[in-house]
Amino acid sequence: MNTIAFTTAGQELVAALDPRFGRAANFLIYDTDQKTTRIIENQQGRSAAQGAGIQAAETIVRAGVDTLVTGHCGPKAFKVLDAAGVKVFNCNAATVDEALQELLAGKLTAAENSDVEGHW
Amino acid sequence: MAASSRNRSYRIAVASGKGGTGKTTVALNLAAMFGEPVQLADCDVEEPNVNLFLRCDQLEATEVTMLVPEVDQQRCNGCGACGELCQFRGIVAIGTRALVFPELCHGCGGCALVCPTGAITERAHPIGTISVGQSGAIRLIEGRLEVGVSLVPPVIRAVRDHLLDEIPAILDAPPGTSCPVVATLRESDYLLLVTDPTPFGLHDLKLAVALARELNLACGVVVNRAGEDLVGLYGYCQSENLPVLLSLPDDRQIAEITSRGDLVARVLPEYGLMFAELAEKLKRELGTTGGTP
């Protein structure tokens, strides 16, 4: 676990964790080695008519992310993330920072499957 | 337009813009009173209901398929060309493999063409069913979308492909003015627009008329549930040179008979006459402007 992506509408660790994956505004990427953050916009995923989750998954895979922390993840996005070896953690923490603490404290379990139905 | 060059019998599409105006009621009753053999195509493939009224029990079914990619992972080198080409996320290259999402594929075949290693072949994926039956003088062609499939136009095109050239056809369109409706209207010779005299009905009628103009399609209006407040609707029709071919009153009996699965034109003679007259008007119209069959 080196590069973690969190879904959020904000820009910083104190921002709210967005429970949605495919339609989240931004991915906050946290590097556990450097302890640095950066933002990747989910421009294409947000505006996709269909396949937002797939697009968002591609975006974070390309960014070299190995761990995703989000509220929910649908079957198509999960399939892409799984194929790329990205671990998915479902989390209902209020903020990105809280989610990060829970993850680092080992309170979250990697999902073995998508946790919500696909939608159109 | 197709109308002048066609060497087949005419096709009348019934559409509305707004849902629930009575498209299927008009299409069915018109077909029942057509006075000659006619085809009735149920193009509302997401919720086909014409056969609830016709009750054809011996239907000949044909599967509608679309070609979707299949990836030989041994040959895929993960170059990503397929995923870059696909605008619908139907195929995505991740690492050294390509993942296919058939439910998002539009069947263009582009991924197979751009794949440099020949890893992509195409296989038929079922997306719907066409059922053909006969009820008296009416030949029914029903399209039905497979559950979980969102690609409607290919199934509607398959319905149209099952129409016979030598018999006139009435096509019952889905509501709205988007791709499924356009797919229904293509190659039609006349558009019958069913509306109700509500602000919503008029608003969506205007959208449907704009669509008809775009497709260069002659059209006429059927007003359903005509009550007292008709000034705005008739004023609009007049200003747009849209003939009002039939005005059905807001009569509770129509709702009762229809909800039993019967056709009002067959149960109540006064309505039978109205729909027979509508059929005559359309035949005259298509005889003069629609060219010779």
Chai-1 contact restraints between the chains, C-beta under 6 A:
chainA,res_idxA,chainB,res_idxB,connection_type,confidence,min_distance_angstrom,max_distance_angstrom,comment,restraint_id
A,Q50,B,L104,contact,1.0,0.0,6.0,A-B,restraint_1
A,G51,B,R89,contact,1.0,0.0,6.0,A-B,restraint_2
A,G51,B,L104,contact,1.0,0.0,6.0,A-B,restraint_3
A,I54,B,R89,contact,1.0,0.0,6.0,A-B,restraint_4
A,I54,B,V92,contact,1.0,0.0,6.0,A-B,restraint_5
A,Q55,B,R89,contact,1.0,0.0,6.0,A-B,restraint_6
A,V61,B,I94,contact,1.0,0.0,6.0,A-B,restraint_7
A,K76,B,F101,contact,1.0,0.0,6.0,A-B,restraint_8
A,V80,B,V92,contact,1.0,0.0,6.0,A-B,restraint_9
A,V80,B,I94,contact,1.0,0.0,6.0,A-B,restraint_10
A,A83,B,I94,contact,1.0,0.0,6.0,A-B,restraint_11
A,A83,B,L99,contact,1.0,0.0,6.0,A-B,restraint_12
A,A84,B,I94,contact,1.0,0.0,6.0,A-B,restraint_13
A,A84,B,G95,contact,1.0,0.0,6.0,A-B,restraint_14
A,W120,B,S150,contact,1.0,0.0,6.0,A-B,restraint_15
